[in-house]
Amino acid sequence: MTPVQILLTGAVLLLIVLALRSRRSQRTRAAKKVAFLIFAFASITAILFPSVVQQAASLVGVGRGSDLVLYATVVLLLYASLDFYLRLQDVDEQVTKLSRAIALMHAQVPDEASDSGP
């Protein structure tokens, strides 16, 4: 193994540990956790065995393995961006609902005696 392979494999393993230990990962759906683990182990495989990536690229009609990795990264980045955007919209909607509920709870009902005038 080359030093860069050791470094990259260690980085991916660290990401796996951090993702599985974080509180956020407990709230994440199981399908996302499984997809993350598959991607992480595919990354380790690509780092340790670059010829496998080259063979996969040939199978799908891509010239080089590095191009296939780039294309997969772009797709995953787009997915992550869309997922983040949709989650942000959900949070924004929840904040709006909470703000309205709090405003209604603190709203003062006008006193009827003061509305009748002098």
C-alpha positions in Angstrom: 0.0 0.0 0.0 1.2 3.5 -0.8 1.1 6.3 1.7 -1.7 8.0 -0.1 -3.8 4.8 0.0 -3.2 4.5 3.7 -4.1 8.2 4.3 -7.3 8.0 2.2 -8.4 4.7 3.7 -7.9 6.1 7.1 -9.9 9.2 6.3 -12.8 7.2 4.9 -12.8 4.9 8.0 -12.8 8.0 10.2 -15.8 9.4 8.4 -17.6 6.1 8.9 -16.9 6.2 12.6 -18.0 9.8 12.9 -21.2 9.3 10.9 -22.2 6.3 12.9 -21.5 7.9 16.3 -23.1 11.3 15.7 -26.5 12.1 17.1 -27.6 13.2 13.7 -27.1 9.8 12.3 -29.5 8.4 14.8 -32.2 10.5 13.3 -31.3 9.7 9.8 -33.3 7.1 8.0 -31.8 3.6 7.8 -31.7 3.7 4.0 -29.4 6.7 4.1 -27.1 5.0 6.6 -26.9 1.9 4.4 -26.3 4.0 1.3 -23.5 5.9 3.1 -21.9 2.7 4.2 -22.0 1.2 0.7 -20.5 4.4 -0.7 -17.8 4.4 2.0 -16.8 0.8 1.3 -16.9 1.4 -2.4 -14.6 4.3 -1.8 -12.2 2.1 0.2 -12.3 -0.5 -2.6 -11.6 2.1 -5.2 -8.6 3.4 -3.2 -7.1 0.1 -2.5 -7.9 -1.6 -5.9 -7.9 1.1 -8.6 -8.1 -1.6 -11.3 -11.6 -2.6 -10.2 -12.7 1.0 -10.9 -11.1 0.8 -14.3 -12.9 -2.4 -15.1 -16.3 -1.0 -13.9 -15.7 2.1 -16.1 -15.1 -0.2 -19.1 -18.3 -2.0 -18.4 -20.4 1.1 -18.4 -18.6 2.7 -21.4 -16.5 5.3 -19.6 -12.9 5.6 -20.8 -11.1 5.9 -17.4 -11.8 4.8 -13.9 -11.1 8.3 -12.6 -13.8 9.7 -14.9 -16.3 7.2 -13.5 -15.4 8.3 -10.0 -15.8 11.9 -11.0 -19.2 11.3 -12.5 -20.4 9.4 -9.4 -19.1 12.2 -7.2 -21.0 14.8 -9.2 -24.3 12.7 -8.9 -23.8 12.2 -5.2 -23.0 15.9 -4.7 -26.2 16.9 -6.5 -28.2 14.4 -4.4 -26.7 15.8 -1.2 -27.4 19.4 -2.3 -31.0 18.6 -3.1 -31.5 16.6 0.1 -30.0 19.5 2.1 -32.2 22.1 0.3 -35.4 20.0 0.9 -34.5 19.6 4.6 -33.9 23.3 4.9 -37.3 24.0 3.4 -38.9 21.6 5.9 -37.1 23.4 8.8 -38.2 26.7 7.4 -41.8 25.6 7.3 -41.6 24.2 10.9 -40.2 27.5 12.1 -43.0 29.4 10.4 -45.6 27.2 12.0 -44.0 27.6 15.4 -43.7 31.3 15.1 -47.4 31.6 14.2 -48.4 29.4 17.1 -46.3 31.4 19.6 -47.7 34.7 18.2 -51.2 33.4 18.7 -50.4 32.2 22.2 -49.1 35.7 23.1 -51.7 37.7 21.3 -53.7 39.8 23.7 -57.5 39.8 23.3 -58.7 43.4 23.3 -60.8 44.3 26.3 -64.5 44.6 25.3 -65.1 47.5 27.8 -62.4 49.6 26.1 -63.9 48.9 22.7 -67.3 50.5 23.6 -65.8 53.9 23.8 -66.7 56.9 26.1 
